[in-house]
Amino acid sequence: MNTKPISPKHHAIIDYLLVGSLLVLPSVLRLNKKARQIYAAEALILLPYIALTKQPVAIKGIIPLKTHQKIDPFNIAQFALQSFFSPFRKTRSTLLFNIAFTTIAGVTVLLTDWNKNR
C-alpha cells in the first residue's frame, strides 16, 4: 500500500504554484536583479514542461508522467546547486528563498504517488 499523499493532479497544481512563485516572489521580496532574471527564465522553462505533462490539469498531455517523474530530481538538484552561485549567495534573503523553494519542490516530489489515478 502506497501512503504518499500527493496525487499527480495535486503535484501538477503545486508545480504551477511553484512556477508562479518564481515569477512573483523574487520581485515582491526584492531579491537581487540577477537572481530575479534567473528565476524568471527558469519559470519560463518549467511552465511548458508542466503544462505539457500528461496529468489531470495539463494544457496538452504530451510528456509522459513517468518522464516528468524522472526529470524532477534533476530540476531540484539544479535549484540546490545554484545556492552556491553568487547571485543566490549575495544576500541572505535570496539564499533563503532558494533553499525554501528547493525544499518545497523536493518534498513535493518525495511525497508524490506517481502511480495514483493511472
N, C-alpha and C positions, 0 to 999 in steps of 0.2 A: 504494500500500500504506500503510495506516494503522499507525503504530507506537506508538500510545498504549496504555499498559499496563493501564489501569483499565477493566474492563468495567462495564456498567450494574449488574450484580449487586454487584460489589465497591464501586462508587460508593455504592450504597444501604447496604451494610454500614458503610462509612466514615461516611456520613451519620448512621446510627443511633448509631455510636460518638461522633460529634461532639455529637449531642444529649445523649447520656448524660454526656459530659464537661461540658456546660453545666449539667447538674443536679447533678453531684457535685463536680467540681474546685474551683469557686469557694468552696465551704464548706471543703473539705479544705485549700485554700491560704489560707484565712482572708481572702479578699478582702472589701472593704467591703460593708456591708449593701445599699446601693442597687444596686451592681453585681450582687450575688448575685440580687437580686429581678429585675433586668432580664434577666439570663441565664436565670433560671427561666421568665420569661414568654416569652422568645424560644424556648426549648426547647419549650414547650407549643404554640407556634405552628408551629414547624418539624416536630414529630413527626407530626401528621396529614398534612402536605404530603408528607413522605417515605413514610409508610405507605400513602398513597392513590395514589402514583405507580405507573403500570404498569411494574413491574420485577420481577425474579425473587423478591425477598423482600418483596413488598408484602403488606400485610394485605388490601387490596382495591384492585385496579388500576382507578382511575377517571381520574386525571390522566395525560394522555399524557406519555411520557418527553420528547418534544420540548418540551413546555410546561415541564417541570421544568428542562430544559436552558436555556431562555430566562429563567427566573426566578432561577436560581442566581447569575448575576453581580450581580443587584440585591441579593440577600441578602448577598453578600460585600462589596459596596460599602457597605451599611448597617453591617456589622461594622467595616469600615475607618474609616468616618466617626465611629463612636461613640468611637473612640480620642481624638478631640478634645474630648469632653464630660467635664465634671467628675468624674462617678463613676468614669470609667475612667482619668483622668489623676491622680486623687487620690494614688494610691500606685504606685510602680514595679512592684510585683508584679501589680497589676490591669492596668496598661498592657501589660506584657509578655505576660500571659495573653491579652489581647485581640489583640495583634499576632500571637502564635503561632497562636491559633485562626483568625484571618483568613487567615494564610499557609497553614495546612494545608488549609482549605476551598478556598482559591483554587487551590492546586496540584492538589488532587483534581479540581476542575472542568477545569483545563487539561489534565490527563493522562487524562481520561475519553474512551474511544472510544464515542461516543453511538450509533453505528450497529452496534455489535457485537451479535451474537445477535438480530437482528431477523428 
